[in-house]
Structure formats: C-alpha cells, structure tokens
Amino acid sequence: MTGLRLGPLLRYVDGESAGTATIWVETDRPCTAEVRCEGGAHGSSRTFLIAGHHYALIPVTGLTPGTTVAYEVLLDEVRVWPPEDSPFPPSVIRTPAAATPDTSAPELHVSFGSCRWASAPVGEPDPVGPDALHTLAAALTADPGAVRPDVLILLGDQVYADETSKATRRRLAGRRDLAEPPGAEVADFEEYTYLYDESWSDPQVRWLLSTVPSCMIFDDHDVIDDWNTSASWLAEMRTKPWWRERILSGLMSYWVYQHLGNLSPAELAADKLYAAVRAESDGTERLREFAVEADADPACVRWSYRRDFGRTRLLMVDTRAARVLAEGHREILDPDEARWVRDQALTDPGDRDHLLIGTSLPWLLPPLVHDAESWNAALAGGERGPRWARFGEKLRRAADLEHWAAFPTSFEKLAGLLAEVGSGPDAPATVCVLSGDVHHAYVAEPLWRTDQPRSRVVQLTCSPVHNSIPLSIRLGFRFGWSRVGRRLGRAFARHGRVAARSVSWGKTGGPWFGNQLMTLTLRGRAARLSLAQVREGAGESGAAARLVSVDERELAP
C-alpha cells in the first residue's frame, strides 16, 4: 500500500473568490493523490518524480467562501490522512468570507517568524527551548475553538543545510565519510530530504501545517551561511568541489518543498517548468537543468511572489538569490526583480487596506549595525583604497554584514518606494515590512527627512521560531539602539564617506529574545500587533510549554 511520507501541507487558499486551495504531499511510491472535503470539494493529482522521491501538489476546487471544511487525503483510493489513531482535531480548509456592502470586513490573522531548527525528538532535552510552532499546535489542539492564524508566513531558514542535528549527522554518516567536505553539512538532494523529514515530521507541526495555510521564502541557511554575501565570496565557493552539488540541490529542493506551494493554481497552470516536470516519467534532469540556469543567471528566475488576502496584499521578496554582487553595482535585488516589486506594490492602490512586504532580512536594523554595514560596504567597494577593501571583505564575511544596509542603493530605493506607496490618495492604512534572520524581535518606525507618508510604516522583525542567540550578540543588539551606539555608527559612516540616509528611525518595541511568533490582526483599515513567546512549563522537554503574550499594540485604529 502506498504511504504518505510527508505532509499534507495546506499551502494556498484562494483569497479572492475563495474557491480553490492547494495541498502538498510526498509519498513513498508513484500514485494518484486525492483530497476529499466535506461538502463535495475535491481535487486529485498524479505524483511526479524527483531524485527517487514522489511528490504531488493537489489543487482543490469547489470550496465555498466563509466555510471551514474537514478534508481527507487518499492515495490510490486508500485514505492515509488523518491517521486512524490521530490525537489531533480534523485537518480543515478554512475559506475567508467575502466582504459585501452589508457586512463588515472579515478579520485576518497573519502570524510570522523565521529561523527554525527542527523540534527535538520527544523525550529528549531541547538545547534551545520549546519550538514556537510545536507550542502553537499544542495550544490549538487543546482548544480547537481558539483563534488560529489564517496564514503562517515563514521568513527563511526553514531548514539548516549547514547546521545539522545529531540525528541527521548519523544519517549522513551512513552514506559517506563525514571527514570529507562538506562534512556534517548536507551534500545533495537526498540529504536535503533528510532536513525536511526532520523538520516537518514532528506530529504537532505536521498537523499545524496541514490545517493552517503557509507562505515561505528561503534565507541563507536554507543553502549555507552567508549565501551570496559578495562577489568574492561566491567566486571562492565556486572553487570548492562540493559547492556545485550543494547549490543545485538547494535550489531543486526549495522548488519542490517550498516554492511550488507559494503559487496559486492559475500560476501553476502557466508554469512551464512545473508542466515539464510532471510530463516526464522522471523530472530530475529537467529540474536540475533549471537549477543550473538559476545558479548561472539568477535574474532568469523569480522566487518572489504576491498573495492577496482580501484587501491585504503580501509581497514576499527574495533577497538572497536575486542579488547583484559586483562591487560598485551591488543591489539586493536585480533590476528586473526591483521593477516587479515596485509594480506589485503600486498596482491597484485603491483595493488595499494593508501592504505587507516579506523580506527575510530586516530593512531597518539597530542604527549602529546599519551604519557599520554601510561603512563596511563602502570599504569593500574601495572607498578607502585596496588595503581597506581587503579588510572590509574579511569583516563582511566574519560578521555577516550583508543585510539591506550593506546594499545602500537598494535600501534607499525601498525607502522611496515605501514613501510613494504610503503617500498617495489611496494609501493603505499600514505598510508593514515583515522580517526575521536576527534571532530577536523588535518594532522600528522610520521618519523621512522630507514629507512623512500618510500610511503607518513599520518594520516588524520576529525571530527565531526555534533557535538561540549568544549573550554577547544580545548585548550588541541592545547597544546598537543606544545613544552611544548611534554616535559610534555615525563615526563609522563618516570614515566610510557614506552618503546621508533619506530616513532615520527609532525602536518603538523590543528587543525581545526567545522563541516567538508575531501576529498581525487586520480588519478593514484597523491593524493590531501581538508578540507571543514560548514559556517552558513543568513538564519534560517542554511538554507543558505555552505561548504567552508579551506585547500588544495598535498599528492603525
């Protein structure tokens, strides 16, 4: 009998007509995967084959707006989900109610975070504390009537290809000699599947992802720390004999496990690569050809995407693979990608109450950190001569100085775009930049040196979902917001001859440290933000862990 190896993951739910959804599965052999819902909505798809693994993305049609329906997954007509002995509530697809002139706008709950190591196995101590997703799932299981997210936005580092667990290292050692590069890091597509097995097989997380729609984007650890930091970094990596297989496998696995589910059924139907892979008896070579093209010319691929949830628009922006790295021309987004983001942000302004820009890397960092990165970019670019340039490159890699601030032209372009979006007659109530990466949470608000936008513009940073940060780095981030830190940052900027910024900003919340999730609650033009952190209880291995609200605030009344 065909078995369900991984999933189901509820990925896309139509936010316009609310008639369709997509559900992703991995099976242990070729089959027809089918979803059947209460009320008659259904869908099916034949699996496709990549590197010996079988996958399907099942389009579900016939859903009714404003309903919540339980669903089952069948493989070759045999039900495999939910399991017969499942301790969890039914997995459901919840479609938003359509707003009408006679009804108020429905409430939308958007939860987000980044940086998640897989949960520790049951019964084993967790070195970084309980997982926020695991804890959220436990809370919803205990109280099925509790408010749950309408969408979960995962802002990078869903898996760690360069920091594997003991269990994964044992699996790697069963295939090859870990004394040979890349050692205990993953080497190929098969080993990437181990990461997703570990991350998405946790029973609580598996159930959560089966019933809450998710949007995803990669960050560096999905491939390797410092991915695409600079042109010299990339040139050096390409000399390593194991790198080519790592980057190709990283892109291939991301396409299969994360990217496909980000797309709408209409986008999938128009996707030539998806059609080609499904048409082949084995789509591995076709997908590999795509990865080769994407690695050689990142501008030929768009990983960014748009999702609309009623009158809320999400732009998920790729800030890793879309970079221009040549010194003197550095951009965090290539020109075509930047045009796409601009077009999507400015299209149909009267149809939006809120604009969310998902970028794994924060746009606004602590001022000292921002100025240090801009200074470093100037040094590495040769502003102070070749000796300083060599020092700047070494420092850039050692200290991970490669956020928006390290691409000053891109930083200013985004500042200009946010001001433009927020200043028109149909400006949204809020423009929220959602980010992660830095293993803590904070709220920052910009102040433009010219006219301030009408919209409330905020940087909302939430990380980690399940990871840690050393005490020294915590202290450094706190110092980065201080007056002394700001003065030191300005000194760096003067030394690097860095141009004055068009915006200044201050921290209006945080920093908060711990495993955590932020949630935006949006209704009409009103917006409320809450931050929940995991608190360990008395049970073993975080069994009694709970999410505790540590901050709530109104962003728009």
C-alpha positions as CSV (number, residue, x, y, z in Angstrom):
1,M,0.0,0.0,0.0
2,T,1.2,3.5,-0.9
3,G,2.2,5.5,2.2
4,L,2.2,9.2,3.0
5,R,5.9,10.1,3.6
6,L,5.5,13.7,4.4
7,G,2.6,16.2,4.6
8,P,-0.1,17.1,3.9
9,L,0.8,20.8,3.9
10,L,-2.1,23.2,3.2
11,R,-0.3,25.9,1.2
12,Y,-2.6,28.1,-0.9
13,V,-6.1,29.1,-0.1
14,D,-7.8,31.5,-2.6
15,G,-8.2,34.9,-1.0
16,E,-10.3,36.3,-3.8
17,S,-13.1,34.0,-4.9
18,A,-12.2,31.6,-2.0
19,G,-12.9,28.6,-4.3
20,T,-9.5,26.9,-4.5
21,A,-6.7,25.6,-2.4
22,T,-3.5,23.5,-2.9
23,I,-2.2,20.7,-0.7
24,W,1.3,19.4,-0.9
25,V,2.3,15.8,-0.2
26,E,5.3,13.5,-0.5
27,T,4.5,9.8,-1.0
28,D,6.6,6.6,-0.8
29,R,5.8,5.5,-4.4
30,P,4.0,6.7,-7.5
31,C,0.3,7.1,-7.1
32,T,-2.7,9.3,-7.6
33,A,-3.1,11.7,-4.6
34,E,-6.6,12.9,-3.9
35,V,-8.2,15.3,-1.4
36,R,-11.9,14.9,-0.5
37,C,-13.6,17.6,1.6
38,E,-16.9,17.6,3.5
39,G,-19.5,19.2,1.2
40,G,-18.1,17.8,-2.0
41,A,-15.0,19.9,-2.8
42,H,-12.2,17.8,-4.0
43,G,-9.1,17.5,-6.2
44,S,-6.5,15.0,-7.4
45,S,-3.1,14.9,-9.0
46,R,-0.7,12.3,-10.2
47,T,2.7,12.3,-8.4
48,F,5.8,13.4,-10.1
49,L,9.3,12.0,-9.5
50,I,12.4,13.9,-8.4
51,A,15.6,12.1,-7.4
52,G,13.8,9.0,-6.4
53,H,11.1,10.9,-4.4
54,H,7.4,11.2,-5.3
55,Y,5.5,14.5,-4.8
56,A,2.1,16.0,-5.6
57,L,0.6,19.4,-5.3
58,I,-3.2,18.8,-5.3
59,P,-5.5,21.6,-6.4
60,V,-8.8,21.5,-4.5
61,T,-11.8,23.2,-6.2
62,G,-15.4,23.7,-5.2
63,L,-14.8,25.4,-1.9
64,T,-17.4,27.8,-0.6
65,P,-16.5,31.2,0.8
66,G,-16.8,31.7,4.5
67,T,-16.7,28.0,5.4
68,T,-14.5,25.5,7.3
69,V,-14.4,22.0,5.9
70,A,-12.5,18.9,7.1
71,Y,-10.6,17.0,4.5
72,E,-9.0,13.6,3.9
73,V,-6.1,12.6,1.8
74,L,-6.3,9.4,-0.3
75,L,-3.5,7.7,-2.2
76,D,-4.8,5.4,-4.9
77,E,-8.3,5.5,-3.3
78,V,-7.0,4.5,0.2
79,R,-7.3,7.0,3.0
80,V,-3.9,7.9,4.6
81,W,-4.8,11.2,6.3
82,P,-5.9,11.7,9.0
83,P,-4.4,8.6,10.6
84,E,-6.9,6.3,12.3
85,D,-5.4,6.9,15.7
86,S,-4.8,10.7,15.3
87,P,-5.0,12.6,18.6
88,F,-5.5,15.9,16.7
89,P,-8.6,17.7,15.5
90,P,-9.5,17.2,11.9
91,S,-7.4,19.0,9.3
92,V,-9.5,21.7,7.7
93,I,-9.5,24.2,4.9
94,R,-11.0,27.5,6.1
95,T,-12.0,29.9,3.3
96,P,-12.4,33.6,4.1
97,A,-15.9,35.1,3.9
98,A,-16.3,37.6,1.1
99,A,-17.0,41.2,2.2
100,T,-20.2,42.7,1.0
101,P,-21.7,46.2,1.3
102,D,-23.9,44.8,4.1
103,T,-21.2,43.1,6.1
104,S,-18.0,44.3,7.8
105,A,-14.6,43.2,6.6
106,P,-13.6,39.8,8.0
107,E,-10.8,39.6,10.4
108,L,-7.4,38.4,9.1
109,H,-4.8,36.8,11.4
110,V,-1.3,36.8,9.9
111,S,1.4,35.0,12.0
112,F,5.0,35.2,11.0
113,G,8.6,34.4,12.1
114,S,11.8,32.8,10.9
115,C,14.8,30.6,11.8
116,R,13.6,27.2,12.9
117,W,15.7,24.3,13.9
118,A,13.6,21.1,13.9
119,S,12.0,20.3,17.2
120,A,13.9,17.9,19.5
121,P,12.6,14.3,19.5
122,V,10.1,13.5,22.1
123,G,11.7,12.8,25.5
124,E,15.0,14.5,24.6
125,P,16.0,17.8,26.1
126,D,15.8,20.7,23.6
127,P,19.0,22.9,23.9
128,V,17.2,26.0,22.6
129,G,13.9,25.6,24.4
130,P,10.5,24.6,23.0
131,D,9.6,25.3,19.4
132,A,7.1,28.1,18.9
133,L,5.3,26.2,16.0
134,H,5.1,23.0,18.1
135,T,3.7,25.0,21.1
136,L,1.2,26.8,18.9
137,A,0.0,23.4,17.5
138,A,-0.4,22.1,21.1
139,A,-2.4,25.1,22.1
140,L,-4.8,24.8,19.1
141,T,-5.1,21.0,19.7
142,A,-6.1,21.6,23.4
143,D,-8.6,24.3,22.4
144,P,-9.9,23.8,18.9
145,G,-12.1,26.9,19.2
146,A,-9.1,29.2,19.9
147,V,-8.3,31.8,17.3
148,R,-5.8,30.4,14.8
149,P,-3.8,32.1,12.1
150,D,-5.4,32.5,8.7
151,V,-1.9,32.3,7.2
152,L,1.6,31.4,8.6
153,I,4.4,33.3,6.9
154,L,7.8,31.6,7.3
155,L,10.5,34.1,6.5
156,G,13.6,32.0,5.9
157,D,15.8,29.3,7.4
158,Q,13.1,26.7,7.3
159,V,15.9,24.1,7.3
160,Y,19.6,24.4,8.1
161,A,21.8,22.8,5.5
162,D,24.9,23.9,7.3
163,E,24.0,23.1,10.9
164,T,22.6,19.6,11.1
165,S,21.3,17.8,14.2
166,K,22.8,14.7,15.7
167,A,20.1,12.5,14.2
168,T,20.7,13.9,10.7
169,R,24.5,13.6,11.1
170,R,24.0,9.9,11.8
171,R,22.0,9.5,8.6
172,L,24.7,11.4,6.7
173,A,27.4,9.2,8.2
174,G,25.5,6.2,6.9
175,R,26.0,7.4,3.3
176,R,29.5,8.9,3.2
177,D,32.7,9.8,5.2
178,L,32.0,13.0,7.2
179,A,35.7,13.6,7.4
180,E,35.5,14.7,3.7
181,P,34.0,18.1,2.7
182,P,31.3,19.2,3.2
183,G,31.5,17.1,6.4
184,A,28.3,17.2,8.5
185,E,26.6,19.6,6.2
186,V,24.2,18.3,3.5
187,A,25.8,17.5,0.2
188,D,23.0,16.6,-2.3
189,F,19.2,16.4,-2.9
190,E,18.8,13.2,-1.0
191,E,20.4,14.7,2.1
192,Y,18.1,17.8,1.8
193,T,15.2,15.4,2.1
194,Y,16.5,14.4,5.5
195,L,16.2,18.0,6.7
196,Y,12.6,18.3,5.6
197,D,11.8,14.8,7.1
198,E,13.1,16.0,10.4
199,S,11.5,19.5,10.3
200,W,8.1,18.6,9.1
201,S,7.6,15.1,10.6
202,D,7.1,16.4,14.2
203,P,3.5,15.3,14.8
204,Q,2.3,18.7,16.2
205,V,4.0,20.7,13.5
206,R,2.8,18.3,10.8
207,W,-0.8,18.7,12.0
208,L,-0.4,22.5,12.2
209,L,0.9,22.8,8.6
210,S,-1.9,20.5,7.4
211,T,-4.6,23.0,8.6
212,V,-3.0,26.5,8.5
213,P,-2.0,27.8,5.1
214,S,1.6,28.8,4.8
215,C,3.8,31.1,2.7
216,M,7.6,30.5,2.6
217,I,10.8,32.1,1.3
218,F,14.4,31.0,1.7
219,D,17.3,32.7,3.5
220,D,21.0,31.8,3.8
221,H,20.9,28.7,5.9
222,D,18.5,27.0,3.5
223,V,21.7,26.8,1.4
224,I,24.6,27.9,3.6
225,D,25.5,30.7,6.0
226,D,26.5,34.0,4.1
227,W,24.9,32.7,0.9
228,N,25.6,35.4,-1.8
229,T,27.3,37.8,0.6
230,S,29.6,39.2,-2.1
231,A,31.2,38.5,-5.5
232,S,34.4,37.3,-4.0
233,W,32.6,35.0,-1.6
234,L,30.7,33.4,-4.5
235,A,33.9,33.1,-6.6
236,E,35.7,31.4,-3.7
237,M,32.7,29.0,-3.1
238,R,32.7,28.0,-6.7
239,T,36.3,26.7,-6.4
240,K,35.1,24.1,-3.7
241,P,34.5,20.7,-5.3
242,W,31.3,20.1,-3.2
243,W,29.7,23.6,-3.8
244,R,28.1,23.0,-7.2
245,E,26.1,20.0,-6.0
246,R,25.1,21.9,-2.8
247,I,23.7,24.9,-4.6
248,L,21.9,22.9,-7.3
249,S,20.4,20.6,-4.7
250,G,19.4,23.5,-2.5
251,L,17.6,25.2,-5.4
252,M,16.0,22.0,-6.6
253,S,14.7,21.0,-3.1
254,Y,13.5,24.6,-2.4
255,W,11.5,24.5,-5.6
256,V,9.9,21.2,-4.6
257,Y,9.3,21.6,-0.9
258,Q,8.7,25.3,-0.6
259,H,8.3,27.3,-3.8
260,L,5.6,25.3,-5.6
261,G,3.2,25.8,-2.7
262,N,3.6,29.5,-2.8
263,L,2.0,29.7,-6.2
264,S,-1.7,29.9,-7.0
265,P,-3.4,27.3,-9.1
266,A,-3.5,29.7,-12.0
267,E,0.2,30.4,-11.7
268,L,0.9,26.7,-11.5
269,A,-1.1,26.1,-14.7
270,A,1.0,28.6,-16.5
271,D,4.3,27.4,-15.1
272,K,6.3,25.7,-17.9
273,L,8.8,24.0,-15.6
274,Y,6.0,22.5,-13.5
275,A,4.3,21.2,-16.6
276,A,7.6,19.8,-17.9
277,V,8.5,18.0,-14.7
278,R,5.0,16.5,-14.4
279,A,5.1,15.3,-18.1
280,E,8.4,13.4,-17.6
281,S,8.5,9.9,-16.1
282,D,11.4,11.3,-14.1
283,G,11.6,15.1,-13.8
284,T,15.0,15.1,-12.1
285,E,17.1,16.2,-15.1
286,R,14.7,18.8,-16.2
287,L,14.6,20.3,-12.7
288,R,18.4,20.1,-12.5
289,E,18.7,22.0,-15.8
290,F,16.6,24.7,-14.3
291,A,18.8,24.9,-11.2
292,V,21.9,25.2,-13.4
293,E,20.3,28.1,-15.2
294,A,19.2,29.7,-11.9
295,D,22.7,29.4,-10.5
296,A,24.4,30.8,-13.6
297,D,21.9,33.7,-14.1
298,P,19.8,34.5,-11.0
299,A,17.9,37.1,-13.0
300,C,16.3,34.4,-15.1
301,V,14.3,33.1,-12.2
302,R,11.8,34.9,-9.9
303,W,11.4,33.4,-6.5
304,S,9.4,36.4,-5.2
305,Y,5.7,36.2,-5.3
306,R,2.5,38.0,-4.4
307,R,-0.5,36.8,-2.4
308,D,-3.7,38.8,-1.8
309,F,-5.9,38.2,1.2
310,G,-9.0,40.2,0.6
311,R,-7.8,43.9,0.8
312,T,-4.4,42.9,2.3
313,R,-1.5,42.3,-0.1
314,L,1.6,40.3,0.7
315,L,4.7,40.7,-1.4
316,M,7.3,38.1,-0.5
317,V,10.6,39.3,-1.7
318,D,13.7,37.2,-2.5
319,T,16.7,39.0,-1.0
320,R,19.2,36.1,-1.5
321,A,19.2,34.7,-5.0
322,A,18.2,37.9,-6.7
323,R,21.3,39.9,-5.7
324,V,23.7,41.8,-7.9
325,L,27.1,41.3,-6.3
326,A,29.6,43.1,-8.5
327,E,31.4,45.8,-6.4
328,G,30.3,49.2,-7.5
329,H,27.0,47.9,-8.7
330,R,25.8,46.0,-5.6
331,E,22.0,45.6,-5.3
332,I,20.0,43.3,-3.1
333,L,17.5,42.9,-6.0
334,D,18.4,42.7,-9.6
335,P,16.8,45.4,-11.8
336,D,14.0,43.2,-13.1
337,E,13.2,42.0,-9.6
338,A,13.1,45.5,-8.3
339,R,10.8,46.6,-11.1
340,W,8.5,43.7,-10.3
341,V,8.4,44.6,-6.6
342,R,7.6,48.2,-7.4
343,D,4.9,47.3,-9.9
344,Q,3.2,45.0,-7.4
345,A,3.4,47.5,-4.6
346,L,1.8,50.3,-6.7
347,T,-0.8,48.3,-8.6
348,D,-4.4,48.7,-7.6
349,P,-3.8,51.1,-4.6
350,G,-7.5,51.6,-4.0
351,D,-8.0,47.9,-3.5
352,R,-5.8,47.6,-0.4
353,D,-6.1,48.5,3.2
354,H,-2.7,47.0,4.2
355,L,0.6,46.2,2.3
356,L,2.9,43.5,3.8
357,I,6.4,43.2,2.4
358,G,8.0,39.9,3.5
359,T,11.8,40.1,3.3
360,S,13.9,37.6,5.3
361,L,16.4,40.4,6.1
362,P,15.2,43.4,8.1
363,W,15.2,46.7,6.2
364,L,15.7,48.7,9.5
365,L,18.4,47.4,11.8
366,P,19.7,48.9,15.0
367,P,21.4,52.2,13.8
368,L,24.9,51.1,14.8
369,V,24.5,47.9,12.9
370,H,23.1,49.7,9.9
371,D,25.9,52.2,9.8
372,A,28.6,49.5,10.4
373,E,27.2,47.6,7.4
374,S,27.1,50.7,5.1
375,W,30.6,51.6,6.2
376,N,31.8,48.1,5.5
377,A,30.2,48.1,2.1
378,A,32.0,51.4,1.3
379,L,35.3,49.9,2.4
380,A,34.9,46.7,0.5
381,G,33.9,48.7,-2.6
382,G,37.2,50.5,-2.5
383,E,36.2,53.9,-1.0
384,R,39.3,53.9,1.3
385,G,41.7,52.0,-1.0
386,P,42.7,48.4,-1.6
387,R,44.1,47.7,1.9
388,W,40.8,48.8,3.5
389,A,38.9,46.9,0.8
390,R,40.6,43.6,1.8
391,F,39.9,44.3,5.4
392,G,36.3,45.2,4.6
393,E,35.7,41.9,2.8
394,K,37.1,39.8,5.6
395,L,35.0,41.7,8.1
396,R,31.9,41.4,5.9
397,R,32.1,37.6,6.0
398,A,33.1,37.2,9.6
399,A,30.4,39.4,10.9
400,D,27.6,38.7,8.4
401,L,27.4,42.3,7.3
402,E,25.1,41.7,4.3
403,H,21.6,43.0,5.1
404,W,19.7,45.8,3.3
405,A,22.1,48.3,4.9
406,A,25.0,46.6,3.1
407,F,23.3,47.5,-0.2
408,P,22.8,51.2,0.3
409,T,21.3,51.9,-3.1
410,S,18.7,49.2,-2.6
411,F,18.0,50.5,0.9
412,E,17.2,53.9,-0.5
413,K,15.1,52.5,-3.3
414,L,13.0,50.6,-0.8
415,A,12.7,53.7,1.4
416,G,11.5,55.7,-1.7
417,L,9.0,53.0,-2.7
418,L,7.5,52.8,0.8
419,A,7.1,56.6,0.9
420,E,5.4,56.5,-2.5
421,V,3.1,53.7,-1.6
422,G,2.2,55.4,1.6
423,S,1.6,58.9,0.3
424,G,-1.0,58.6,-2.5
425,P,-4.7,59.4,-2.1
426,D,-5.5,55.7,-1.9
427,A,-2.6,54.9,0.5
428,P,-3.1,51.8,2.7
429,A,-3.6,52.2,6.4
430,T,-0.3,50.4,7.1
431,V,2.8,49.3,5.2
432,C,4.5,46.6,7.3
433,V,7.9,45.2,6.5
434,L,8.0,41.6,7.9
435,S,11.4,40.2,8.6
436,G,13.4,37.7,10.6
437,D,17.0,36.5,10.5
438,V,18.5,38.3,13.5
439,H,17.3,35.9,16.3
440,H,15.3,38.5,18.2
441,A,12.2,40.6,17.8
442,Y,11.6,44.4,17.7
443,V,9.4,47.1,16.2
444,A,11.0,50.1,14.4
445,E,9.4,53.1,12.7
446,P,11.0,55.3,10.1
447,L,10.9,59.1,9.8
448,W,11.5,60.6,6.4
449,R,13.6,63.7,6.1
450,T,11.0,65.1,3.6
451,D,7.3,64.5,3.8
452,Q,6.1,61.7,6.0
453,P,3.8,59.1,4.3
454,R,0.2,59.0,5.3
455,S,0.4,55.3,5.9
456,R,1.8,53.9,9.2
457,V,5.1,52.4,8.1
458,V,6.7,49.8,10.4
459,Q,9.5,47.3,10.5
460,L,8.3,44.2,12.3
461,T,11.1,41.7,13.0
462,C,10.4,38.4,14.6
463,S,13.0,35.6,15.0
464,P,13.6,32.9,16.0
465,V,10.8,30.4,15.9
466,H,13.2,27.8,17.3
467,N,16.8,28.8,17.7
468,S,19.1,30.8,20.1
469,I,21.4,33.7,20.2
470,P,24.6,34.1,22.3
471,L,24.6,36.6,25.2
472,S,27.3,38.7,23.5
473,I,25.1,39.2,20.4
474,R,22.1,40.1,22.6
475,L,24.2,42.8,24.3
476,G,25.4,44.0,20.9
477,F,22.0,44.5,19.5
478,R,20.8,46.3,22.6
479,F,23.9,48.6,22.4
480,G,23.1,49.2,18.7
481,W,20.0,51.1,19.6
482,S,21.6,53.2,22.3
483,R,22.7,56.9,22.0
484,V,26.3,55.9,22.3
485,G,25.8,53.2,19.7
486,R,24.2,55.7,17.3
487,R,27.2,58.1,17.7
488,L,29.6,55.3,17.0
489,G,27.7,54.3,14.0
490,R,27.8,57.9,12.6
491,A,31.6,57.8,13.1
492,F,31.8,54.7,11.0
493,A,29.7,56.3,8.3
494,R,31.9,59.4,8.2
495,H,35.0,57.2,7.9
496,G,33.5,55.3,5.0
497,R,32.2,58.5,3.3
498,V,28.7,57.0,3.4
499,A,26.0,59.3,1.9
500,A,23.4,60.6,4.3
501,R,20.2,58.4,4.5
502,S,16.8,59.7,3.5
503,V,15.3,58.2,6.6
504,S,16.0,57.9,10.3
505,W,14.3,55.5,12.6
506,G,13.8,54.5,16.2
507,K,12.9,51.4,18.1
508,T,9.3,51.5,19.4
509,G,9.2,48.0,20.8
510,G,11.7,45.4,22.0
511,P,14.2,44.0,21.7
512,W,12.7,40.7,22.8
513,F,14.7,37.5,22.9
514,G,13.4,33.9,22.9
515,N,11.4,31.5,20.6
516,Q,8.5,33.6,19.4
517,L,5.8,34.4,16.8
518,M,4.3,37.8,15.8
519,T,0.7,38.1,14.7
520,L,-1.0,40.9,12.8
521,T,-4.8,41.1,13.2
522,L,-6.2,43.1,10.4
523,R,-9.9,44.2,10.0
524,G,-10.8,46.8,7.5
525,R,-8.2,49.5,7.9
526,A,-7.6,48.6,11.6
527,A,-4.4,46.7,12.5
528,R,-3.2,45.3,15.8
529,L,0.1,43.6,16.5
530,S,0.9,41.0,19.2
531,L,4.0,39.1,20.1
532,A,3.8,35.7,21.8
533,Q,6.9,34.0,23.3
534,V,7.2,30.4,24.4
535,R,7.4,29.8,28.2
536,E,8.6,26.5,29.5
537,G,6.3,24.7,31.9
538,A,7.0,22.0,34.4
539,G,6.7,19.1,32.0
540,E,9.6,17.2,30.4
541,S,11.0,18.5,27.1
542,G,8.7,21.5,27.0
543,A,5.5,19.3,27.2
544,A,3.8,22.0,29.2
545,A,5.2,24.9,27.2
546,R,2.8,27.7,26.4
547,L,2.7,30.8,24.3
548,V,2.5,34.0,26.4
549,S,1.7,37.4,25.0
550,V,4.5,39.8,25.9
551,D,3.4,42.8,23.7
552,E,0.3,44.1,22.1
553,R,-0.2,47.4,20.3
554,E,-2.4,49.1,17.8
555,L,-0.8,50.0,14.5
556,A,-3.9,51.5,13.0
557,P,-7.2,52.3,14.8
